[in-house]
Amino acid sequence: MAKIYCGKGKRETNTWFKATINPDKIMEYIQEYKGHKFVKININLLDEPDKYGKDVEITVDDWKPESKETPPDVNNDDLPF
């Protein structure tokens, strides 16, 4: 699948990065877990800065595990109703 670019940034120090993320590009990737919303992202350090001096690239992590569908239960004897 193609990368979903959602932002860029700049390395300020070896341990500090500044970045901007475009919310319009991540809206459809918002997930919810235990009542909290989040977006999984990948942050990559570029080998060379682009023409704007940005050397941090941010993409959406859209990986999903393969779903394991279970066959429907045909024995309904254990239903509570």
PyMOL Python script that loads the backbone (N, CA, C, O; Angstrom):
from pymol import cmd

cmd.read_pdbstr("""\
ATOM      1  N   MET A   1       0.844  -1.178   0.000  1.00  0.00           N
ATOM      2  CA  MET A   1       0.000   0.000   0.000  1.00  0.00           C
ATOM      3  C   MET A   1       0.891   1.244   0.000  1.00  0.00           C
ATOM      4  O   MET A   1       1.983   1.233   0.568  1.00  0.00           O
ATOM      5  N   ALA A   2       0.433   2.281  -0.620  1.00  0.00           N
ATOM      6  CA  ALA A   2       1.202   3.524  -0.713  1.00  0.00           C
ATOM      7  C   ALA A   2       1.260   4.224   0.642  1.00  0.00           C
ATOM      8  O   ALA A   2       0.334   4.126   1.446  1.00  0.00           O
ATOM      9  N   LYS A   3       2.347   4.920   0.876  1.00  0.00           N
ATOM     10  CA  LYS A   3       2.489   5.674   2.124  1.00  0.00           C
ATOM     11  C   LYS A   3       1.474   6.807   2.157  1.00  0.00           C
ATOM     12  O   LYS A   3       1.160   7.416   1.134  1.00  0.00           O
ATOM     13  N   ILE A   4       0.972   7.072   3.349  1.00  0.00           N
ATOM     14  CA  ILE A   4       0.036   8.174   3.556  1.00  0.00           C
ATOM     15  C   ILE A   4       0.790   9.260   4.294  1.00  0.00           C
ATOM     16  O   ILE A   4       0.902   9.228   5.519  1.00  0.00           O
ATOM     17  N   TYR A   5       1.309  10.227   3.543  1.00  0.00           N
ATOM     18  CA  TYR A   5       2.084  11.308   4.141  1.00  0.00           C
ATOM     19  C   TYR A   5       1.141  12.253   4.870  1.00  0.00           C
ATOM     20  O   TYR A   5       0.125  12.675   4.318  1.00  0.00           O
ATOM     21  N   CYS A   6       1.479  12.582   6.110  1.00  0.00           N
ATOM     22  CA  CYS A   6       0.603  13.459   6.889  1.00  0.00           C
ATOM     23  C   CYS A   6       1.358  14.606   7.547  1.00  0.00           C
ATOM     24  O   CYS A   6       0.742  15.442   8.208  1.00  0.00           O
ATOM     25  N   GLY A   7       2.668  14.666   7.385  1.00  0.00           N
ATOM     26  CA  GLY A   7       3.405  15.762   7.994  1.00  0.00           C
ATOM     27  C   GLY A   7       4.894  15.659   7.762  1.00  0.00           C
ATOM     28  O   GLY A   7       5.402  14.661   7.252  1.00  0.00           O
ATOM     29  N   LYS A   8       5.574  16.712   8.148  1.00  0.00           N
ATOM     30  CA  LYS A   8       7.029  16.782   8.062  1.00  0.00           C
ATOM     31  C   LYS A   8       7.535  17.533   9.273  1.00  0.00           C
ATOM     32  O   LYS A   8       6.777  18.202   9.975  1.00  0.00           O
ATOM     33  N   GLY A   9       8.825  17.411   9.504  1.00  0.00           N
ATOM     34  CA  GLY A   9       9.402  18.097  10.643  1.00  0.00           C
ATOM     35  C   GLY A   9      10.885  18.278  10.486  1.00  0.00           C
ATOM     36  O   GLY A   9      11.460  18.028   9.427  1.00  0.00           O
ATOM     37  N   LYS A  10      11.494  18.719  11.567  1.00  0.00           N
ATOM     38  CA  LYS A  10      12.927  19.013  11.539  1.00  0.00           C
ATOM     39  C   LYS A  10      13.556  18.538  12.846  1.00  0.00           C
ATOM     40  O   LYS A  10      13.004  18.734  13.929  1.00  0.00           O
ATOM     41  N   ARG A  11      14.696  17.924  12.720  1.00  0.00           N
ATOM     42  CA  ARG A  11      15.451  17.493  13.895  1.00  0.00           C
ATOM     43  C   ARG A  11      16.127  18.736  14.480  1.00  0.00           C
ATOM     44  O   ARG A  11      16.937  19.386  13.819  1.00  0.00           O
ATOM     45  N   GLU A  12      15.781  19.053  15.725  1.00  0.00           N
ATOM     46  CA  GLU A  12      16.382  20.206  16.396  1.00  0.00           C
ATOM     47  C   GLU A  12      17.670  19.790  17.107  1.00  0.00           C
ATOM     48  O   GLU A  12      18.672  20.504  17.064  1.00  0.00           O
ATOM     49  N   THR A  13      17.633  18.624  17.761  1.00  0.00           N
ATOM     50  CA  THR A  13      18.812  18.024  18.394  1.00  0.00           C
ATOM     51  C   THR A  13      18.702  16.520  18.148  1.00  0.00           C
ATOM     52  O   THR A  13      17.770  16.075  17.478  1.00  0.00           O
ATOM     53  N   ASN A  14      19.619  15.746  18.666  1.00  0.00           N
ATOM     54  CA  ASN A  14      19.544  14.294  18.487  1.00  0.00           C
ATOM     55  C   ASN A  14      18.336  13.675  19.181  1.00  0.00           C
ATOM     56  O   ASN A  14      17.904  12.583  18.809  1.00  0.00           O
ATOM     57  N   THR A  15      17.792  14.349  20.172  1.00  0.00           N
ATOM     58  CA  THR A  15      16.666  13.788  20.911  1.00  0.00           C
ATOM     59  C   THR A  15      15.403  14.633  20.844  1.00  0.00           C
ATOM     60  O   THR A  15      14.427  14.316  21.524  1.00  0.00           O
ATOM     61  N   TRP A  16      15.388  15.689  20.052  1.00  0.00           N
ATOM     62  CA  TRP A  16      14.237  16.587  19.984  1.00  0.00           C
ATOM     63  C   TRP A  16      13.899  16.869  18.534  1.00  0.00           C
ATOM     64  O   TRP A  16      14.737  17.328  17.757  1.00  0.00           O
ATOM     65  N   PHE A  17      12.655  16.586  18.187  1.00  0.00           N
ATOM     66  CA  PHE A  17      12.168  16.807  16.835  1.00  0.00           C
ATOM     67  C   PHE A  17      10.942  17.711  16.892  1.00  0.00           C
ATOM     68  O   PHE A  17      10.132  17.607  17.812  1.00  0.00           O
ATOM     69  N   LYS A  18      10.809  18.590  15.914  1.00  0.00           N
ATOM     70  CA  LYS A  18       9.622  19.423  15.784  1.00  0.00           C
ATOM     71  C   LYS A  18       8.932  18.997  14.498  1.00  0.00           C
ATOM     72  O   LYS A  18       9.585  18.787  13.476  1.00  0.00           O
ATOM     73  N   ALA A  19       7.606  18.868  14.550  1.00  0.00           N
ATOM     74  CA  ALA A  19       6.883  18.422  13.365  1.00  0.00           C
ATOM     75  C   ALA A  19       5.493  19.035  13.329  1.00  0.00           C
ATOM     76  O   ALA A  19       4.961  19.491  14.341  1.00  0.00           O
ATOM     77  N   THR A  20       4.924  19.030  12.133  1.00  0.00           N
ATOM     78  CA  THR A  20       3.566  19.489  11.910  1.00  0.00           C
ATOM     79  C   THR A  20       2.807  18.368  11.223  1.00  0.00           C
ATOM     80  O   THR A  20       3.300  17.770  10.267  1.00  0.00           O
ATOM     81  N   ILE A  21       1.602  18.085  11.713  1.00  0.00           N
ATOM     82  CA  ILE A  21       0.774  17.040  11.122  1.00  0.00           C
ATOM     83  C   ILE A  21      -0.503  17.677  10.593  1.00  0.00           C
ATOM     84  O   ILE A  21      -1.130  18.492  11.270  1.00  0.00           O
ATOM     85  N   ASN A  22      -0.881  17.298   9.376  1.00  0.00           N
ATOM     86  CA  ASN A  22      -2.102  17.791   8.753  1.00  0.00           C
ATOM     87  C   ASN A  22      -3.269  16.915   9.216  1.00  0.00           C
ATOM     88  O   ASN A  22      -3.340  15.751   8.823  1.00  0.00           O
ATOM     89  N   PRO A  23      -4.189  17.440  10.041  1.00  0.00           N
ATOM     90  CA  PRO A  23      -5.282  16.617  10.566  1.00  0.00           C
ATOM     91  C   PRO A  23      -6.226  16.096   9.481  1.00  0.00           C
ATOM     92  O   PRO A  23      -6.823  15.034   9.651  1.00  0.00           O
ATOM     93  N   ASP A  24      -6.370  16.817   8.379  1.00  0.00           N
ATOM     94  CA  ASP A  24      -7.242  16.344   7.305  1.00  0.00           C
ATOM     95  C   ASP A  24      -6.747  15.026   6.713  1.00  0.00           C
ATOM     96  O   ASP A  24      -7.546  14.229   6.223  1.00  0.00           O
ATOM     97  N   LYS A  25      -5.445  14.794   6.755  1.00  0.00           N
ATOM     98  CA  LYS A  25      -4.879  13.581   6.177  1.00  0.00           C
ATOM     99  C   LYS A  25      -4.963  12.372   7.101  1.00  0.00           C
ATOM    100  O   LYS A  25      -4.753  11.243   6.660  1.00  0.00           O
ATOM    101  N   ILE A  26      -5.272  12.596   8.393  1.00  0.00           N
ATOM    102  CA  ILE A  26      -5.315  11.472   9.334  1.00  0.00           C
ATOM    103  C   ILE A  26      -6.718  11.151   9.835  1.00  0.00           C
ATOM    104  O   ILE A  26      -6.904  10.160  10.542  1.00  0.00           O
ATOM    105  N   MET A  27      -7.705  11.965   9.485  1.00  0.00           N
ATOM    106  CA  MET A  27      -9.063  11.812  10.023  1.00  0.00           C
ATOM    107  C   MET A  27      -9.614  10.401   9.853  1.00  0.00           C
ATOM    108  O   MET A  27     -10.185   9.844  10.790  1.00  0.00           O
ATOM    109  N   GLU A  28      -9.450   9.820   8.674  1.00  0.00           N
ATOM    110  CA  GLU A  28     -10.052   8.501   8.433  1.00  0.00           C
ATOM    111  C   GLU A  28      -9.272   7.366   9.101  1.00  0.00           C
ATOM    112  O   GLU A  28      -9.710   6.217   9.053  1.00  0.00           O
ATOM    113  N   TYR A  29      -8.136   7.662   9.717  1.00  0.00           N
ATOM    114  CA  TYR A  29      -7.319   6.648  10.373  1.00  0.00           C
ATOM    115  C   TYR A  29      -7.408   6.706  11.896  1.00  0.00           C
ATOM    116  O   TYR A  29      -6.686   5.992  12.591  1.00  0.00           O
ATOM    117  N   ILE A  30      -8.293   7.555  12.412  1.00  0.00           N
ATOM    118  CA  ILE A  30      -8.474   7.655  13.858  1.00  0.00           C
ATOM    119  C   ILE A  30      -9.104   6.359  14.361  1.00  0.00           C
ATOM    120  O   ILE A  30     -10.120   5.903  13.835  1.00  0.00           O
ATOM    121  N   GLN A  31      -8.493   5.780  15.374  1.00  0.00           N
ATOM    122  CA  GLN A  31      -8.985   4.555  15.993  1.00  0.00           C
ATOM    123  C   GLN A  31      -9.401   4.859  17.416  1.00  0.00           C
ATOM    124  O   GLN A  31      -9.005   5.877  17.984  1.00  0.00           O
ATOM    125  N   GLU A  32     -10.193   3.986  17.983  1.00  0.00           N
ATOM    126  CA  GLU A  32     -10.613   4.177  19.369  1.00  0.00           C
ATOM    127  C   GLU A  32     -10.286   2.915  20.156  1.00  0.00           C
ATOM    128  O   GLU A  32     -10.491   1.796  19.687  1.00  0.00           O
ATOM    129  N   TYR A  33      -9.776   3.125  21.361  1.00  0.00           N
ATOM    130  CA  TYR A  33      -9.448   2.023  22.251  1.00  0.00           C
ATOM    131  C   TYR A  33      -9.754   2.451  23.673  1.00  0.00           C
ATOM    132  O   TYR A  33      -9.182   3.418  24.176  1.00  0.00           O
ATOM    133  N   LYS A  34     -10.650   1.738  24.312  1.00  0.00           N
ATOM    134  CA  LYS A  34     -11.062   2.019  25.697  1.00  0.00           C
ATOM    135  C   LYS A  34     -11.473   3.477  25.882  1.00  0.00           C
ATOM    136  O   LYS A  34     -11.119   4.111  26.876  1.00  0.00           O
ATOM    137  N   GLY A  35     -12.222   4.000  24.917  1.00  0.00           N
ATOM    138  CA  GLY A  35     -12.747   5.358  25.008  1.00  0.00           C
ATOM    139  C   GLY A  35     -11.782   6.462  24.620  1.00  0.00           C
ATOM    140  O   GLY A  35     -12.133   7.640  24.693  1.00  0.00           O
ATOM    141  N   HIS A  36     -10.568   6.105  24.207  1.00  0.00           N
ATOM    142  CA  HIS A  36      -9.576   7.108  23.809  1.00  0.00           C
ATOM    143  C   HIS A  36      -9.322   7.007  22.310  1.00  0.00           C
ATOM    144  O   HIS A  36      -9.275   5.907  21.759  1.00  0.00           O
ATOM    145  N   LYS A  37      -9.162   8.136  21.660  1.00  0.00           N
ATOM    146  CA  LYS A  37      -8.895   8.163  20.227  1.00  0.00           C
ATOM    147  C   LYS A  37      -7.410   8.346  19.983  1.00  0.00           C
ATOM    148  O   LYS A  37      -6.733   9.066  20.717  1.00  0.00           O
ATOM    149  N   PHE A  38      -6.908   7.686  18.943  1.00  0.00           N
ATOM    150  CA  PHE A  38      -5.497   7.805  18.607  1.00  0.00           C
ATOM    151  C   PHE A  38      -5.289   7.508  17.123  1.00  0.00           C
ATOM    152  O   PHE A  38      -6.151   6.931  16.460  1.00  0.00           O
ATOM    153  N   VAL A  39      -4.134   7.913  16.623  1.00  0.00           N
ATOM    154  CA  VAL A  39      -3.702   7.609  15.263  1.00  0.00           C
ATOM    155  C   VAL A  39      -2.294   7.056  15.357  1.00  0.00           C
ATOM    156  O   VAL A  39      -1.419   7.679  15.958  1.00  0.00           O
ATOM    157  N   LYS A  40      -2.067   5.887  14.764  1.00  0.00           N
ATOM    158  CA  LYS A  40      -0.727   5.308  14.748  1.00  0.00           C
ATOM    159  C   LYS A  40       0.053   5.962  13.606  1.00  0.00           C
ATOM    160  O   LYS A  40      -0.427   6.046  12.475  1.00  0.00           O
ATOM    161  N   ILE A  41       1.253   6.418  13.922  1.00  0.00           N
ATOM    162  CA  ILE A  41       2.080   7.072  12.906  1.00  0.00           C
ATOM    163  C   ILE A  41       3.480   6.465  12.897  1.00  0.00           C
ATOM    164  O   ILE A  41       3.922   5.849  13.867  1.00  0.00           O
ATOM    165  N   ASN A  42       4.154   6.658  11.781  1.00  0.00           N
ATOM    166  CA  ASN A  42       5.566   6.302  11.645  1.00  0.00           C
ATOM    167  C   ASN A  42       6.346   7.599  11.532  1.00  0.00           C
ATOM    168  O   ASN A  42       5.939   8.501  10.800  1.00  0.00           O
ATOM    169  N   ILE A  43       7.453   7.707  12.238  1.00  0.00           N
ATOM    170  CA  ILE A  43       8.318   8.879  12.166  1.00  0.00           C
ATOM    171  C   ILE A  43       9.662   8.406  11.644  1.00  0.00           C
ATOM    172  O   ILE A  43      10.340   7.597  12.278  1.00  0.00           O
ATOM    173  N   ASN A  44      10.036   8.916  10.488  1.00  0.00           N
ATOM    174  CA  ASN A  44      11.272   8.502   9.841  1.00  0.00           C
ATOM    175  C   ASN A  44      12.235   9.674   9.721  1.00  0.00           C
ATOM    176  O   ASN A  44      11.838  10.787   9.375  1.00  0.00           O
ATOM    177  N   LEU A  45      13.496   9.414  10.010  1.00  0.00           N
ATOM    178  CA  LEU A  45      14.537  10.424   9.832  1.00  0.00           C
ATOM    179  C   LEU A  45      15.089  10.279   8.416  1.00  0.00           C
ATOM    180  O   LEU A  45      15.539   9.202   8.024  1.00  0.00           O
ATOM    181  N   LEU A  46      15.052  11.350   7.669  1.00  0.00           N
ATOM    182  CA  LEU A  46      15.554  11.321   6.296  1.00  0.00           C
ATOM    183  C   LEU A  46      17.069  11.439   6.281  1.00  0.00           C
ATOM    184  O   LEU A  46      17.660  12.074   7.155  1.00  0.00           O
ATOM    185  N   ASP A  47      17.691  10.827   5.288  1.00  0.00           N
ATOM    186  CA  ASP A  47      19.152  10.900   5.162  1.00  0.00           C
ATOM    187  C   ASP A  47      19.619  12.322   4.889  1.00  0.00           C
ATOM    188  O   ASP A  47      20.671  12.745   5.367  1.00  0.00           O
ATOM    189  N   GLU A  48      18.825  13.053   4.116  1.00  0.00           N
ATOM    190  CA  GLU A  48      19.168  14.439   3.774  1.00  0.00           C
ATOM    191  C   GLU A  48      17.925  15.312   3.910  1.00  0.00           C
ATOM    192  O   GLU A  48      16.822  14.849   3.621  1.00  0.00           O
ATOM    193  N   PRO A  49      18.073  16.544   4.337  1.00  0.00           N
ATOM    194  CA  PRO A  49      16.934  17.459   4.401  1.00  0.00           C
ATOM    195  C   PRO A  49      16.377  17.736   3.004  1.00  0.00           C
ATOM    196  O   PRO A  49      17.115  17.738   2.018  1.00  0.00           O
ATOM    197  N   ASP A  50      15.055  17.972   2.935  1.00  0.00           N
ATOM    198  CA  ASP A  50      14.462  18.354   1.658  1.00  0.00           C
ATOM    199  C   ASP A  50      14.770  19.819   1.364  1.00  0.00           C
ATOM    200  O   ASP A  50      15.541  20.449   2.088  1.00  0.00           O
ATOM    201  N   LYS A  51      14.181  20.356   0.323  1.00  0.00           N
ATOM    202  CA  LYS A  51      14.493  21.736  -0.075  1.00  0.00           C
ATOM    203  C   LYS A  51      14.038  22.770   0.944  1.00  0.00           C
ATOM    204  O   LYS A  51      14.434  23.933   0.860  1.00  0.00           O
ATOM    205  N   TYR A  52      13.203  22.363   1.915  1.00  0.00           N
ATOM    206  CA  TYR A  52      12.753  23.269   2.964  1.00  0.00           C
ATOM    207  C   TYR A  52      13.487  23.036   4.287  1.00  0.00           C
ATOM    208  O   TYR A  52      13.155  23.645   5.305  1.00  0.00           O
ATOM    209  N   GLY A  53      14.485  22.152   4.264  1.00  0.00           N
ATOM    210  CA  GLY A  53      15.258  21.866   5.463  1.00  0.00           C
ATOM    211  C   GLY A  53      14.620  20.822   6.372  1.00  0.00           C
ATOM    212  O   GLY A  53      15.100  20.592   7.481  1.00  0.00           O
ATOM    213  N   LYS A  54      13.551  20.194   5.916  1.00  0.00           N
ATOM    214  CA  LYS A  54      12.853  19.185   6.724  1.00  0.00           C
ATOM    215  C   LYS A  54      13.565  17.846   6.581  1.00  0.00           C
ATOM    216  O   LYS A  54      13.802  17.375   5.468  1.00  0.00           O
ATOM    217  N   ASP A  55      13.905  17.238   7.711  1.00  0.00           N
ATOM    218  CA  ASP A  55      14.584  15.945   7.666  1.00  0.00           C
ATOM    219  C   ASP A  55      13.850  14.875   8.475  1.00  0.00           C
ATOM    220  O   ASP A  55      14.409  13.821   8.781  1.00  0.00           O
ATOM    221  N   VAL A  56      12.595  15.158   8.816  1.00  0.00           N
ATOM    222  CA  VAL A  56      11.727  14.213   9.512  1.00  0.00           C
ATOM    223  C   VAL A  56      10.473  14.032   8.660  1.00  0.00           C
ATOM    224  O   VAL A  56       9.854  15.008   8.236  1.00  0.00           O
ATOM    225  N   GLU A  57      10.107  12.779   8.415  1.00  0.00           N
ATOM    226  CA  GLU A  57       8.929  12.474   7.612  1.00  0.00           C
ATOM    227  C   GLU A  57       7.938  11.700   8.471  1.00  0.00           C
ATOM    228  O   GLU A  57       8.327  10.785   9.198  1.00  0.00           O
ATOM    229  N   ILE A  58       6.673  12.058   8.392  1.00  0.00           N
ATOM    230  CA  ILE A  58       5.642  11.399   9.197  1.00  0.00           C
ATOM    231  C   ILE A  58       4.611  10.799   8.262  1.00  0.00           C
ATOM    232  O   ILE A  58       4.077  11.473   7.381  1.00  0.00           O
ATOM    233  N   THR A  59       4.338   9.506   8.472  1.00  0.00           N
ATOM    234  CA  THR A  59       3.323   8.813   7.682  1.00  0.00           C
ATOM    235  C   THR A  59       2.378   8.079   8.635  1.00  0.00           C
ATOM    236  O   THR A  59       2.731   7.782   9.776  1.00  0.00           O
ATOM    237  N   VAL A  60       1.178   7.795   8.145  1.00  0.00           N
ATOM    238  CA  VAL A  60       0.205   7.043   8.916  1.00  0.00           C
ATOM    239  C   VAL A  60       0.592   5.570   8.881  1.00  0.00           C
ATOM    240  O   VAL A  60       0.922   5.029   7.826  1.00  0.00           O
ATOM    241  N   ASP A  61       0.548   4.928  10.042  1.00  0.00           N
ATOM    242  CA  ASP A  61       0.758   3.482  10.123  1.00  0.00           C
ATOM    243  C   ASP A  61      -0.609   2.832   9.952  1.00  0.00           C
ATOM    244  O   ASP A  61      -1.386   2.753  10.904  1.00  0.00           O
ATOM    245  N   ASP A  62      -0.904   2.367   8.740  1.00  0.00           N
ATOM    246  CA  ASP A  62      -2.220   1.802   8.459  1.00  0.00           C
ATOM    247  C   ASP A  62      -2.221   0.275   8.476  1.00  0.00           C
ATOM    248  O   ASP A  62      -3.162  -0.343   7.981  1.00  0.00           O
ATOM    249  N   TRP A  63      -1.173  -0.345   9.043  1.00  0.00           N
ATOM    250  CA  TRP A  63      -1.100  -1.792   9.112  1.00  0.00           C
ATOM    251  C   TRP A  63      -2.193  -2.326  10.018  1.00  0.00           C
ATOM    252  O   TRP A  63      -2.435  -1.802  11.105  1.00  0.00           O
ATOM    253  N   LYS A  64      -2.843  -3.369   9.555  1.00  0.00           N
ATOM    254  CA  LYS A  64      -3.858  -4.042  10.360  1.00  0.00           C
ATOM    255  C   LYS A  64      -3.584  -5.534  10.287  1.00  0.00           C
ATOM    256  O   LYS A  64      -3.242  -6.052   9.223  1.00  0.00           O
ATOM    257  N   PRO A  65      -3.730  -6.225  11.400  1.00  0.00           N
ATOM    258  CA  PRO A  65      -3.511  -7.673  11.360  1.00  0.00           C
ATOM    259  C   PRO A  65      -4.579  -8.343  10.505  1.00  0.00           C
ATOM    260  O   PRO A  65      -5.691  -7.834  10.360  1.00  0.00           O
ATOM    261  N   GLU A  66      -4.226  -9.481   9.948  1.00  0.00           N
ATOM    262  CA  GLU A  66      -5.207 -10.223   9.175  1.00  0.00           C
ATOM    263  C   GLU A  66      -6.320 -10.659  10.106  1.00  0.00           C
ATOM    264  O   GLU A  66      -6.071 -11.145  11.208  1.00  0.00           O
ATOM    265  N   SER A  67      -7.554 -10.478   9.650  1.00  0.00           N
ATOM    266  CA  SER A  67      -8.671 -10.887  10.505  1.00  0.00           C
ATOM    267  C   SER A  67      -8.822 -12.398  10.442  1.00  0.00           C
ATOM    268  O   SER A  67      -8.703 -13.021   9.388  1.00  0.00           O
ATOM    269  N   LYS A  68      -9.083 -12.947  11.589  1.00  0.00           N
ATOM    270  CA  LYS A  68      -9.290 -14.388  11.692  1.00  0.00           C
ATOM    271  C   LYS A  68     -10.767 -14.615  11.968  1.00  0.00           C
ATOM    272  O   LYS A  68     -11.221 -14.570  13.111  1.00  0.00           O
ATOM    273  N   GLU A  69     -11.495 -14.856  10.906  1.00  0.00           N
ATOM    274  CA  GLU A  69     -12.922 -15.063  11.058  1.00  0.00           C
ATOM    275  C   GLU A  69     -13.175 -16.471  11.581  1.00  0.00           C
ATOM    276  O   GLU A  69     -12.578 -17.444  11.120  1.00  0.00           O
ATOM    277  N   THR A  70     -14.070 -16.552  12.546  1.00  0.00           N
ATOM    278  CA  THR A  70     -14.440 -17.857  13.070  1.00  0.00           C
ATOM    279  C   THR A  70     -15.788 -18.238  12.474  1.00  0.00           C
ATOM    280  O   THR A  70     -16.654 -17.383  12.288  1.00  0.00           O
ATOM    281  N   PRO A  71     -15.962 -19.502  12.180  1.00  0.00           N
ATOM    282  CA  PRO A  71     -17.247 -19.912  11.607  1.00  0.00           C
ATOM    283  C   PRO A  71     -18.365 -19.714  12.621  1.00  0.00           C
ATOM    284  O   PRO A  71     -18.133 -19.819  13.825  1.00  0.00           O
ATOM    285  N   PRO A  72     -19.567 -19.430  12.151  1.00  0.00           N
ATOM    286  CA  PRO A  72     -20.679 -19.231  13.094  1.00  0.00           C
ATOM    287  C   PRO A  72     -20.967 -20.516  13.867  1.00  0.00           C
ATOM    288  O   PRO A  72     -20.807 -21.621  13.349  1.00  0.00           O
ATOM    289  N   ASP A  73     -21.391 -20.346  15.102  1.00  0.00           N
ATOM    290  CA  ASP A  73     -21.707 -21.476  15.967  1.00  0.00           C
ATOM    291  C   ASP A  73     -23.105 -21.983  15.611  1.00  0.00           C
ATOM    292  O   ASP A  73     -24.093 -21.264  15.758  1.00  0.00           O
ATOM    293  N   VAL A  74     -23.173 -23.206  15.150  1.00  0.00           N
ATOM    294  CA  VAL A  74     -24.473 -23.756  14.755  1.00  0.00           C
ATOM    295  C   VAL A  74     -25.178 -24.436  15.921  1.00  0.00           C
ATOM    296  O   VAL A  74     -26.366 -24.741  15.817  1.00  0.00           O
ATOM    297  N   ASN A  75     -24.496 -24.679  17.009  1.00  0.00           N
ATOM    298  CA  ASN A  75     -25.091 -25.293  18.184  1.00  0.00           C
ATOM    299  C   ASN A  75     -25.481 -24.180  19.155  1.00  0.00           C
ATOM    300  O   ASN A  75     -24.617 -23.617  19.827  1.00  0.00           O
ATOM    301  N   ASN A  76     -26.768 -23.860  19.234  1.00  0.00           N
ATOM    302  CA  ASN A  76     -27.236 -22.754  20.086  1.00  0.00           C
ATOM    303  C   ASN A  76     -27.761 -23.244  21.427  1.00  0.00           C
ATOM    304  O   ASN A  76     -28.477 -22.508  22.107  1.00  0.00           O
ATOM    305  N   ASP A  77     -27.420 -24.480  21.831  1.00  0.00           N
ATOM    306  CA  ASP A  77     -27.919 -25.026  23.095  1.00  0.00           C
ATOM    307  C   ASP A  77     -27.386 -24.296  24.319  1.00  0.00           C
ATOM    308  O   ASP A  77     -28.001 -24.363  25.383  1.00  0.00           O
ATOM    309  N   ASP A  78     -26.268 -23.608  24.198  1.00  0.00           N
ATOM    310  CA  ASP A  78     -25.677 -22.950  25.371  1.00  0.00           C
ATOM    311  C   ASP A  78     -26.061 -21.487  25.487  1.00  0.00           C
ATOM    312  O   ASP A  78     -25.488 -20.778  26.315  1.00  0.00           O
ATOM    313  N   LEU A  79     -27.013 -21.001  24.686  1.00  0.00           N
ATOM    314  CA  LEU A  79     -27.424 -19.608  24.781  1.00  0.00           C
ATOM    315  C   LEU A  79     -28.195 -19.382  26.082  1.00  0.00           C
ATOM    316  O   LEU A  79     -28.948 -20.259  26.505  1.00  0.00           O
ATOM    317  N   PRO A  80     -28.023 -18.227  26.720  1.00  0.00           N
ATOM    318  CA  PRO A  80     -28.664 -17.965  28.018  1.00  0.00           C
ATOM    319  C   PRO A  80     -30.143 -17.596  27.910  1.00  0.00           C
ATOM    320  O   PRO A  80     -30.764 -17.330  28.939  1.00  0.00           O
ATOM    321  N   PHE A  81     -30.720 -17.569  26.749  1.00  0.00           N
ATOM    322  CA  PHE A  81     -32.142 -17.197  26.623  1.00  0.00           C
ATOM    323  C   PHE A  81     -32.905 -18.204  25.825  1.00  0.00           C
ATOM    324  O   PHE A  81     -34.109 -18.048  25.622  1.00  0.00           O
TER     325      PHE A  81
END
""", "prot")
cmd.dss("prot")
cmd.show_as("cartoon", "prot")
cmd.util.cbc("prot")
cmd.orient("prot")
